[in-house]
């Protein structure tokens, strides 16, 4: 019979392979995600063996980095509808209907079903799943679906199913499990052949205005977004950083567009006047899908900051004019709040450009705290990384 390898969430099995033939699901997991998990066999036999295990709420973030946000899932679903062979009955559900059904399913309440991995079972397994009470409670007509309909859903990308069940918040604490040990123990693969993680084409090169910006983001990433940290790459800081200033960043992106680069690149700009100008210039380049640009988010603390300039000292909102990466560090203390100094007027965005005073000192303190393992408030860094992931997903 051979050995089965499967991917499931809760009691719902969504993908399987056999012997040498299976999909690599390791990009959903980190290398250390191996824990004992239940393996289900015939005659109600259950054994616990190592498997890759990660909570769905975390896997969702990885799915979105892999292109399986709701928008990407809709595209993949509609593409299968379009190219599904015409000798089968037409698919009975549009994407929104499919999503609404799975958003009502509790994956822990689905009945456990066995799939033997044989071609003869094509379509029949899914029909059994669709007739489960957890599915028909929102669409009773699922019981009347025929084997052609089962075949359609069995050919649907399993990550579309996985992302869809995440729309039910009750499922987010459920474990996504890749049960791989049987093919390993059966000798069909070697241990070092199981885990590969995200491919080079899945990763994003992050480009900033300066080396300190990149250092701050790179050091905050494993703390605030550890479950997607392996999807981002940074410029080697051992040599001179090549993109200092918005002008150099703009020219770099110009070059990428001209050579039709295939790598994924995300450009991160400060939320200041120069950054807004650079964003306008870069977005006017008709960027390809694999090149994105974003600016740092507005920060509540920056709505009331003491600034120094031609008009003297005033308290004002500096978002869009002087909010740099240093503003998202742990610098907002009651006894000594940051100060902005206005440096130049930028007519193209009708705004003054400002800069946080002592920004180099703030960066040094942050990096020293990381090195020493001191307690540090990363809450504002979380805002930054939430913002940076948006253009990288669909």
KANOR-V680531 format. One record per backbone hydrogen bond with DSSP energy under -1.0 kcal/mol. CO is the residue of the C=O (numbers start at 1). NH is the residue of the N-H. E is the energy in kcal/mol with one decimal. If there is no record, write none. Layout:
BEGIN
co->CO nh->NH e->E
co->CO nh->NH e->E
END
This chain:
BEGIN
co->3 nh->19 e->-2.6
co->5 nh->17 e->-2.7
co->6 nh->179 e->-2.4
co->7 nh->14 e->-2.8
co->7 nh->15 e->-1.6
co->8 nh->177 e->-3.1
co->9 nh->12 e->-2.1
co->12 nh->9 e->-2.4
co->15 nh->7 e->-3.0
co->17 nh->5 e->-1.8
co->18 nh->21 e->-2.5
co->21 nh->18 e->-2.6
co->25 nh->28 e->-1.9
co->26 nh->29 e->-2.1
co->30 nh->33 e->-2.1
co->33 nh->53 e->-3.3
co->35 nh->51 e->-2.2
co->37 nh->49 e->-2.3
co->39 nh->47 e->-2.2
co->42 nh->45 e->-1.1
co->45 nh->41 e->-3.0
co->47 nh->39 e->-3.4
co->49 nh->37 e->-2.7
co->51 nh->35 e->-2.6
co->52 nh->178 e->-2.6
co->54 nh->176 e->-3.0
co->55 nh->59 e->-2.3
co->56 nh->60 e->-2.6
co->58 nh->62 e->-1.3
co->59 nh->63 e->-3.0
co->60 nh->64 e->-2.4
co->61 nh->65 e->-1.5
co->62 nh->66 e->-1.4
co->63 nh->68 e->-2.7
co->64 nh->67 e->-1.2
co->69 nh->73 e->-2.7
co->70 nh->74 e->-2.1
co->71 nh->75 e->-1.9
co->72 nh->76 e->-2.1
co->73 nh->77 e->-2.6
co->74 nh->78 e->-2.8
co->75 nh->79 e->-2.1
co->76 nh->80 e->-1.8
co->77 nh->81 e->-2.2
co->78 nh->82 e->-2.3
co->79 nh->83 e->-2.1
co->80 nh->84 e->-1.0
co->85 nh->88 e->-1.6
co->94 nh->98 e->-2.4
co->95 nh->99 e->-2.9
co->96 nh->100 e->-2.1
co->97 nh->101 e->-1.9
co->98 nh->102 e->-2.2
co->99 nh->103 e->-2.0
co->101 nh->104 e->-1.5
co->106 nh->109 e->-1.8
co->107 nh->11 e->-2.7
co->118 nh->121 e->-1.1
co->119 nh->122 e->-1.9
co->121 nh->125 e->-1.5
co->123 nh->127 e->-1.8
co->124 nh->128 e->-1.8
co->125 nh->129 e->-1.9
co->126 nh->130 e->-3.0
co->127 nh->131 e->-1.3
co->129 nh->132 e->-1.9
co->132 nh->135 e->-1.8
co->132 nh->136 e->-2.2
co->133 nh->137 e->-1.3
co->135 nh->138 e->-1.1
co->139 nh->142 e->-2.1
co->140 nh->143 e->-1.5
co->141 nh->144 e->-1.6
co->142 nh->145 e->-1.5
co->146 nh->150 e->-1.9
co->147 nh->151 e->-2.5
co->148 nh->152 e->-2.0
co->149 nh->153 e->-2.0
co->150 nh->154 e->-1.9
co->151 nh->155 e->-1.3
co->157 nh->160 e->-1.5
co->157 nh->161 e->-1.0
co->158 nh->162 e->-2.4
co->159 nh->163 e->-2.5
co->160 nh->164 e->-1.9
co->161 nh->165 e->-2.3
co->164 nh->167 e->-1.8
co->165 nh->168 e->-1.4
co->168 nh->171 e->-2.5
co->171 nh->174 e->-1.9
co->172 nh->57 e->-2.3
co->174 nh->56 e->-2.7
co->175 nh->10 e->-1.7
co->176 nh->54 e->-1.8
co->177 nh->8 e->-2.4
co->178 nh->52 e->-1.9
co->178 nh->180 e->-1.1
co->179 nh->6 e->-1.3
co->180 nh->184 e->-1.3
co->181 nh->185 e->-3.5
co->182 nh->186 e->-1.9
co->183 nh->188 e->-1.9
co->184 nh->187 e->-1.2
co->190 nh->193 e->-1.8
co->191 nh->194 e->-1.3
co->199 nh->202 e->-1.3
co->200 nh->203 e->-1.0
co->204 nh->233 e->-2.9
co->205 nh->266 e->-2.6
co->207 nh->268 e->-3.0
co->209 nh->245 e->-2.5
co->210 nh->214 e->-1.7
co->211 nh->215 e->-2.3
co->212 nh->216 e->-2.4
co->213 nh->217 e->-2.4
co->214 nh->218 e->-2.8
co->215 nh->219 e->-2.1
co->216 nh->220 e->-1.8
co->217 nh->221 e->-1.9
co->220 nh->223 e->-1.2
co->220 nh->224 e->-2.4
co->221 nh->225 e->-2.5
co->225 nh->228 e->-1.7
co->228 nh->231 e->-2.0
co->229 nh->232 e->-1.5
co->231 nh->204 e->-3.0
co->233 nh->206 e->-2.8
co->245 nh->249 e->-1.7
co->246 nh->250 e->-2.5
co->247 nh->251 e->-2.1
co->248 nh->252 e->-2.1
co->249 nh->253 e->-2.3
co->250 nh->254 e->-2.4
co->251 nh->255 e->-1.9
co->252 nh->256 e->-2.0
co->253 nh->257 e->-2.4
co->254 nh->258 e->-2.0
co->255 nh->259 e->-1.9
co->256 nh->261 e->-1.9
co->264 nh->205 e->-2.8
co->265 nh->292 e->-2.7
co->266 nh->207 e->-2.4
co->267 nh->294 e->-2.6
co->269 nh->296 e->-2.2
co->270 nh->272 e->-1.6
co->271 nh->320 e->-1.4
co->271 nh->323 e->-1.8
co->272 nh->276 e->-2.6
co->273 nh->277 e->-2.1
co->274 nh->278 e->-2.4
co->275 nh->279 e->-2.5
co->276 nh->280 e->-2.1
co->277 nh->281 e->-2.3
co->278 nh->282 e->-2.9
co->279 nh->283 e->-2.7
co->282 nh->285 e->-1.9
co->288 nh->291 e->-1.8
co->290 nh->265 e->-2.8
co->292 nh->267 e->-2.8
co->294 nh->269 e->-2.4
co->299 nh->302 e->-1.2
co->300 nh->303 e->-1.8
co->301 nh->304 e->-1.0
co->302 nh->318 e->-2.9
co->305 nh->316 e->-2.4
co->306 nh->340 e->-2.3
co->307 nh->314 e->-2.1
co->308 nh->342 e->-2.7
co->309 nh->312 e->-2.4
co->312 nh->309 e->-1.7
co->314 nh->307 e->-3.5
co->316 nh->305 e->-2.6
co->318 nh->321 e->-2.3
co->318 nh->322 e->-2.9
co->321 nh->354 e->-2.5
co->322 nh->324 e->-1.1
co->323 nh->271 e->-2.2
co->324 nh->327 e->-1.5
co->325 nh->328 e->-1.7
co->326 nh->329 e->-1.7
co->329 nh->331 e->-2.0
co->331 nh->333 e->-1.6
co->339 nh->357 e->-3.2
co->340 nh->308 e->-2.7
co->341 nh->355 e->-1.9
co->344 nh->353 e->-4.0
co->346 nh->349 e->-1.3
co->346 nh->351 e->-1.5
co->351 nh->346 e->-3.0
co->353 nh->343 e->-3.3
co->353 nh->344 e->-1.3
co->355 nh->341 e->-2.7
co->356 nh->359 e->-1.1
co->358 nh->362 e->-2.1
co->359 nh->363 e->-2.2
co->360 nh->364 e->-2.2
co->361 nh->365 e->-2.4
co->362 nh->366 e->-2.1
co->363 nh->367 e->-2.6
co->364 nh->368 e->-2.2
co->365 nh->369 e->-2.1
co->366 nh->370 e->-2.2
co->367 nh->371 e->-2.2
co->368 nh->372 e->-2.3
co->369 nh->373 e->-1.1
co->369 nh->374 e->-2.1
co->378 nh->382 e->-1.8
co->380 nh->384 e->-1.5
co->381 nh->385 e->-2.4
co->382 nh->386 e->-2.3
co->383 nh->387 e->-1.9
co->384 nh->388 e->-2.4
co->385 nh->389 e->-1.5
co->390 nh->393 e->-1.5
END
